[in-house]
Amino acid sequence: MHLKFLTATVCLIFSTLASAQQVVPLWDKGAPGFESRRNEPEQAKDWWVKSIHNPSITAFLPPKEIANGAAIVVAPGGGHRELVFNAEGRDAALFLNKLGVAVFVLKYRLAREEGSPYRLDVHPRQDALRAVRLLRSRAKEWGVDPNRVGFLGFSAGGEVAALVSYAPGDGDANAPDPVDRLNGRPNFQMLVYPGPLGFPAVVPSGTPPTFMVVTNDDVGASNVVVKMIQAHRDAKVPVEAHLYARGGHAFNMGLRTELVTLKGWPQRLADWLTDNGFLKGG
């Protein structure tokens, strides 16, 4: 009797989570120039998703009683060959939902996947800009503040974040699609062991407040973070960075590490969001 009750409860929980997720293609007719590929199926197994030809966002909305209007687009990593969707997408969304944040996990096109027709410097940025614009265009529907839209990127996803945060995201006022008239630059960004693509030597004006986290023994990503700390300071752009002694690359949301420091890093992110007022309007 108790086992049946437990099984029913678990099924209800997973059913509720599944029903709370909404997958929304970034473009109704497919990505510009690749509309004919929008119906090609994605491939997914274990921890990865790839063969993304119809880029989308998956909405994870918090319970209405704790929703605070903040919204974050999350770009998982995976070296632009696949997406670590669960550990660097879903897990981040579930953590942020507990803070009252609406989360939209981005499936962007993968330029380094074998046989990919996409360009690393073009299509991920196009998808990220469109994700932010789409979120702002449907802000009322999703109960979010279009002026409190952040971008969180892991590894290669950190590069995607950089591609939209360090350059203007102005929309085209004459675009036939009203979504494309909106600004695609986020209001704040969070970079977790980011790769080097998309980071400028000089941080330009208009760059949003930035949070970064990395380990010292992740040499490539830590070099990016250390360089960008000074670049943000030179530009007088608010920046907070956490450099942990060890733990390597891809510690995700701290759920798959034995290091106490890395298990706790998401709380540092929560603290930063709170201290900067992103979790409340006004």
C-alpha positions in Angstrom: 0.0 0.0 0.0 2.8 2.4 1.0 4.8 1.5 -2.2 1.8 2.2 -4.4 1.2 5.5 -2.7 4.9 6.4 -3.1 4.9 5.4 -6.8 1.8 7.4 -7.5 3.3 10.5 -5.7 6.5 10.2 -7.7 4.6 9.9 -11.0 2.5 12.9 -10.0 5.6 15.0 -9.3 7.2 14.1 -12.7 3.9 14.7 -14.4 3.6 18.2 -12.9 7.2 19.0 -13.8 6.6 17.8 -17.4 3.4 19.8 -17.8 5.2 22.9 -16.5 7.7 22.8 -19.3 6.8 24.4 -22.7 9.0 24.0 -25.7 8.8 27.0 -28.0 10.7 27.2 -31.3 12.5 30.4 -31.8 11.0 30.9 -35.3 7.6 29.6 -36.3 8.8 28.6 -39.7 12.3 27.5 -38.7 15.6 29.4 -38.5 16.2 31.9 -41.2 17.9 30.3 -44.2 17.4 26.8 -42.8 13.6 26.6 -42.8 13.7 23.3 -44.7 15.5 21.6 -41.8 13.1 22.5 -39.0 11.4 19.1 -38.9 14.6 17.1 -38.7 14.5 15.2 -35.4 17.0 16.0 -32.6 19.1 13.2 -31.2 19.3 12.7 -27.4 20.8 10.1 -25.2 21.9 10.1 -21.6 23.3 13.5 -20.9 23.4 15.1 -24.4 21.2 16.5 -27.1 22.4 17.3 -30.6 21.3 17.7 -34.2 19.5 20.9 -33.4 18.1 22.4 -36.6 15.0 24.0 -35.1 16.4 26.0 -32.2 14.1 26.5 -29.3 13.7 27.5 -25.7 12.2 25.2 -23.0 10.3 27.2 -20.4 10.6 26.2 -16.8 8.2 28.5 -14.9 8.3 28.9 -11.1 5.2 28.5 -8.9 3.1 31.6 -9.2 3.2 32.2 -5.5 6.9 32.8 -5.5 7.5 34.1 -9.0 9.2 37.5 -8.9 9.4 38.5 -12.5 13.0 37.8 -13.1 13.8 35.7 -16.2 17.0 33.9 -17.3 18.0 32.3 -20.6 20.3 29.3 -19.9 22.7 28.1 -22.6 24.2 24.7 -21.7 27.7 23.8 -22.8 29.0 20.9 -24.8 31.8 22.3 -27.0 29.3 23.3 -29.8 29.1 19.6 -30.6 26.2 18.7 -28.3 24.3 20.2 -25.4 24.6 19.1 -21.8 20.9 19.7 -21.5 20.1 18.1 -18.1 23.1 19.0 -16.0 23.6 22.4 -17.4 20.0 23.2 -18.4 17.3 21.5 -16.5 19.3 21.4 -13.2 20.0 25.1 -13.4 16.4 25.8 -14.2 15.1 23.8 -11.2 17.5 25.6 -8.9 16.5 29.1 -10.2 12.8 28.2 -10.1 13.1 27.9 -6.4 14.3 31.5 -6.3 11.2 32.6 -8.2 13.0 33.0 -11.5 11.4 32.0 -14.8 14.0 30.0 -16.8 14.2 29.3 -20.6 16.8 26.7 -21.6 18.1 27.4 -25.0 18.8 24.7 -27.6 21.1 26.6 -30.0 22.6 25.4 -33.3 25.9 23.5 -33.0 28.6 24.7 -35.3 31.2 22.0 -34.4 28.9 19.0 -34.7 30.1 16.7 -37.5 28.7 17.8 -40.9 27.2 21.0 -39.4 26.2 23.8 -41.8 26.4 26.4 -39.1 29.0 29.1 -38.4 30.4 29.5 -34.9 30.5 33.3 -35.1 27.0 33.6 -36.6 24.3 31.1 -35.7 24.7 30.6 -31.9 24.5 34.4 -31.5 21.5 34.6 -33.8 19.7 32.0 -31.7 20.7 33.7 -28.4 19.5 37.1 -29.6 16.3 35.6 -30.8 15.7 33.8 -27.5 16.0 37.1 -25.5 13.8 38.9 -27.9 11.2 36.2 -27.9 11.2 36.2 -24.1 10.7 39.9 -24.0 7.9 39.7 -26.6 6.0 37.2 -24.5 6.9 38.7 -21.1 3.3 39.3 -20.1 2.3 35.8 -21.0 5.1 34.3 -18.9 4.8 36.8 -16.1 8.3 38.3 -16.4 9.8 41.8 -16.4 11.4 42.5 -19.8 13.9 44.7 -18.1 15.2 41.9 -15.8 16.2 39.3 -18.4 19.5 37.5 -17.7 21.7 35.1 -19.6 23.5 32.2 -17.9 26.0 30.2 -19.9 28.1 27.1 -19.1 31.4 26.5 -21.0 30.5 26.8 -24.7 27.2 28.3 -23.5 29.3 31.0 -21.8 30.7 31.8 -25.2 27.1 32.1 -26.5 26.3 34.5 -23.6 29.4 36.6 -24.4 28.3 36.9 -28.0 25.1 38.7 -27.0 26.4 40.5 -23.9 29.4 42.3 -25.2 27.8 43.7 -28.4 24.7 45.8 -29.0 21.5 43.8 -29.4 19.4 46.5 -31.0 16.5 45.2 -33.0 15.5 46.3 -36.5 12.7 48.9 -36.2 11.5 48.0 -39.7 11.6 44.2 -39.3 8.4 42.5 -40.6 8.5 40.2 -37.5 7.8 42.4 -34.4 10.0 40.1 -32.3 13.0 41.2 -34.3 12.3 44.8 -33.4 13.2 44.2 -29.8 16.6 44.4 -28.1 18.4 41.1 -27.7 21.1 42.1 -25.2 20.4 40.7 -21.7 20.2 42.9 -18.6 22.8 40.8 -16.7 25.0 37.8 -17.5 26.4 34.8 -15.6 29.4 32.9 -17.0 30.3 29.4 -15.6 33.7 28.1 -16.8 33.3 29.9 -20.1 35.3 29.2 -23.3 37.2 32.0 -25.0 35.0 32.8 -28.0 33.1 36.1 -28.0 35.1 37.9 -25.3 36.6 41.3 -26.3 39.9 42.7 -25.3 38.1 45.8 -24.1 34.7 45.6 -22.4 32.4 48.1 -24.2 29.9 50.5 -22.7 26.5 48.9 -22.3 27.9 45.6 -21.1 25.6 44.2 -18.4 26.6 43.4 -14.8 28.5 40.1 -14.8 28.9 37.1 -12.5 31.7 34.5 -13.2 32.7 31.2 -11.6 35.6 28.9 -12.4 38.2 26.7 -10.9 41.9 27.5 -10.9 42.9 24.2 -12.3 40.6 24.7 -15.3 43.4 26.6 -17.1 41.6 27.7 -20.2 38.5 28.9 -18.6 40.2 30.5 -15.6 42.5 32.5 -18.0 39.3 33.9 -19.6 37.8 34.8 -16.2 41.0 36.4 -14.8 41.4 38.5 -18.0 37.8 39.6 -18.0 37.8 40.6 -14.3 40.4 43.3 -15.2 38.6 44.2 -18.4 35.4 44.8 -16.6 37.1 46.8 -13.9 38.8 49.0 -16.6 35.4 49.6 -18.1 33.7 50.2 -14.7 31.2 47.5 -15.4 30.1 45.7 -12.2 31.7 42.2 -12.0 31.8 39.5 -9.3 34.0 36.4 -9.8 34.6 33.3 -7.8 37.8 31.4 -8.4 37.9 28.0 -6.6 41.1 26.2 -6.1 40.3 22.9 -7.8 37.5 20.9 -9.4 38.4 21.1 -13.1 35.9 21.8 -15.8 32.2 20.9 -16.0 31.2 20.8 -12.4 27.7 21.9 -13.5 25.4 22.9 -10.7 27.6 21.3 -8.1 25.5 18.1 -7.9 28.2 15.8 -9.2 31.2 16.8 -7.2 32.6 15.8 -3.8 34.1 19.2 -3.2 32.1 21.2 -0.6 33.1 24.5 -2.2 31.7 23.6 -5.6 28.6 22.1 -4.1 27.9 25.5 -2.7 28.6 27.7 -5.7 25.0 28.0 -6.9 24.3 29.8 -3.6 26.9 32.4 -4.5 24.9 33.0 -7.7 21.7 33.3 -5.6 23.4 35.8 -3.4 24.6 37.9 -6.3 21.1 37.9 -7.9 19.7 39.1 -4.6 22.3 41.7 -3.8 21.9 43.3 -7.2 18.1 43.5 -7.0 17.4 41.2 -9.9 15.0 39.1 -7.9 12.6 41.9 -7.2 11.1 44.6 -9.3 11.0 48.2 -8.5 
